[in-house]
Amino acid sequence: MRIREKTKIGEYLVADSLPALVALVQMNVLEIHTWNSRVADIERPDRLVMDLDPGRDVGWRVVIHAATLVRALFSALDLVSFVKTTGGRGLHVVVPLAPRADWAECLEFARAFALALARQRPALFTERFAKIGREDKILLDYLRNNRTNTSIAAYSTRARPDAPVSVPVAWTELPRVSSPARFTIATVPSRLRRLRADPWKLYWSTKQRLARGAVRALERM
């Protein structure tokens, strides 16, 4: 698919079937990173992604606690969210949306959200992207919601030792996850066989919008 970027027309691959995924494997694709919108409506995202990127001194339990705070603030804004590992040390908190707001609106909301949390919990969160000086904090990477930016797809492998996998988990299960490193290409198939229900089952039927005045409310926090 050809999509206009800032200075050129980019060519993007659309994989929408099992044979297409197999074709990616045949091309040695190890990581699949996706937009927040779909082919049918490129300019209006149908999700928000808040990427929790911990500094080197932040432990896994702290990351879990931080994700619950992110979820609580989304809930206060009447937004249901879902969580998944990233295949690294962080977590993605994902908010499904009805595709109504455009990229600029979604990015404005995500930025205001990150800044509000950083103001409320400055010892835990930061919105500053430079790695130096945030070793003991968690970056709230709101730029995942910018047009043409991407995030790792659920169930994608990562190009790292042991091939870790980005895995959706239920909020009730998250506190029992001892380490995100437990989810790898070797262990995830058995996990899927054991699951009684999709941890993100309600994701596909959750239709919600960004409330008017949400950005202003966040800026007042």
N, C-alpha and C positions, 0 to 999 in steps of 0.2 A: 504494500500500500504506500502511496506517495503522499506525504504530509508536509505542509509548509512549515519551515522553521524560521528562525530570525533572519538568516541571510541566504538560505537556500531551500531546496526541496529535498527532504530526506526520504529514504526508502526504508520501510519498516516491514518486518515479516509478521504475518498473522498466523498463529498456530491454533486452530479451532477444532482439532480432531486427534484421535489417537495416532493415526498414520502420520499426521504432521509432527507430533511429539517424537515419534520414532525417527522421522527425518532429521530432527534437531540432533538426536543422539548420533545419527550417522555422520553428521557434520561436526562431531566432537563438541557440541554445546553442553557445558556442564552447569551453567547458571542461566536461569530465565528471569529477566527483570521486566516488569510490566508497568504500563501507564495506569493512571487512575480513571481512565475513560475507555470506552469501547469504540469499535469501528462505526457503529450506527450513530454515535453522537460524540465525536472526538472532542468538541469544545466544551462539553459539560460533564465534569467528573461524576462518577457514581460511587465514589468512596473518598474518604480522607484517611491518610496514614500518618500517625504520629510515631516516629522512629525514636526509640529510647536507646541511645548510644553511650554506654558507660565508659568512663575513664578507666585507666589501667588499675587503679586502686579500689575500684568499686566492686563489692562482692555480689554474687548472684542473688542472695536474699534481699539485698538493698534494691536491686533491679526489680524484683517481684513487688516489693512494697511500693516503689515508684509507679509501677504500672497500675496498681490499685488506686493510687491518687489520681492518675490520668483518667482512669475509668470513672471515678467519683465526680470529677469536674465535668466530664461529658454527660454523666447522668443528671447533674444539676442543670445542664442546658437541654435536657430532654432528648439526649442522643444515646442510643444503645450502641455499645462497642464490643468488639471481639479482639482476642489476643492470639498472637502466634510467636514462636521463636523465629529468629532470623538466620539461623545457621552459624551465628557468631555468639557474642556474649550479651547481645541485647534482645529487645522485644519490640514487636510492632503492635500498636493498638490501632485497630481498623474500625472505621465508622462507615457503614453502608449508607448511601444517599440515593434518593430519587434524583436523576440527572436534570436539575433545574438551575442551580448556580453555575456560573462560568468559572474558568480557572482563576481569574483575578479575585473573585469573591471567595473562593475556597482557600486561596493562599492568604488572603487578608485575615480570614477567620483563623486559620492554622497558626499564623504568626502571632495574632493577639492571644490565642490560647497558650502558646508556648511562653510568651512574655508574662502572662498572668501567673502561670505556675512558677516561673523563675523568680518573680517578685515575691510570691507567697512562701516559697521554700528555697531561698537562695543558697542554703548550705547543701541542698540536694540536687537542684536543677540548674542548668545554664542554657542560654540560647546562643552562646558564643562558640563559633565553630573551630577556632584555633585550638589545637590539642594541648599546647603549652598553657599551663595554669588551670586545666580542668581535669587533672588526673583523678581527683576524688569526687567528681560530680558526673551527672548524667546529662548529656546533651539532648535536648528536645529538638530533633531535626525536623523542623516544619517544612523545609524546602522540598521534601518528598512530594509536596502538593503543588509544586510549580509545573507549568506546562513543559512537556518533554522530559521531566525528571521521572525516575522510575524507582521501584522497590522490588526486592526479591519476591518472586511468586511463591505462594503456598505450595509446599511439597517439592520445591526445586532443590536440587543439590547445590552445594557450594564447592568452588574449586580450592579446597583446603584439605589437609591431611585427614583421612578417615571419611571424607565426603559427608560432612554434616548436612542436615536437611532442615529447611524452614517448615516448622510443623504447627498447624492450628491446634490449640488446646482450649478446653473449657476453663472459664474463670474459676470454677470450683476445683479443678484439677491443678491449676497453676501452682498453688502453695506446696503441692506434693512432688513437683518436678525438682529433682535433686540437682540437676545441671542440664543446660541446653545441649551439652556435648553427648548426652545419652541418645539423642536422635540422630542417627546416621543412616546411610544407604543400607547398612547391614541390619539395623534394628527396626526401622520404620515399617517394613512389610509385616513383621509379626505384630507390631502395635496395631496396624490397621485390621488385622484378622481378629484381634481381641476386642476391638471397640464395639460396643453395643449400639452406639448412635454417633452420628457426625457431631463433633464438638461445635461446629458452626452451622448446624442445621437451620437455625432461625435466620442466619445471615441472608439467605436468598429471598426471604419473604419480608424482610425489614425494609420498609420504605419510609424515609424520613427526610426532612429538609432542615437547612440552617435557619434558625429563627431570626426574624427581623429584630434588630437591636442587640443581637448576641455579641457582636464585636464591641459595641459600646459598653455592654455590661462587663465584658472581660477587661476592657481598658480601665474600668473603674475599680477593679479588684486590687 
